[in-house]
Amino acid sequence: MSDHTPTLDAGRIDITKIALSRTQCAAAICVSPRKIDELIAGRRGNGFPVVHLGRKPVIPVDLLKTWLAEQAQKKGGGR
């Protein structure tokens, strides 16, 4: 679904994800969940986008895409 609007499908709501768990994020960008934990822990210095809902960290998809593009523009791909 490309327009990001919820639709009713046989009584179930299907909505495009706007945020990912740490494991979903890891799978999406092909790194380990441990690497995501490291990025979350160092977020002040690296700008990694994370929002805490209680104790659960979630990563907004739009901010993740922006962050990845910024890392790609840095020399060495953000290493």
VENKAZI-V288799 format. One record per pair of residues at least 24 apart in sequence whose C-alpha atoms are under 7 Angstrom apart, sorted by sequence separation. I is the first residue (numbers start at 1). GAP is how many residues later the second one is. D is the distance in Angstrom with one decimal. If there is no record, write none. Layout:
BEGIN
I:GAP:D
I:GAP:D
END
This chain:
BEGIN
22:35:6.9
21:36:6.8
22:36:6.6
21:37:5.0
20:38:5.5
21:38:6.4
19:39:6.0
20:39:5.1
19:40:5.2
20:40:6.4
19:41:4.1
20:41:6.7
18:42:5.8
19:42:5.1
18:43:5.4
END
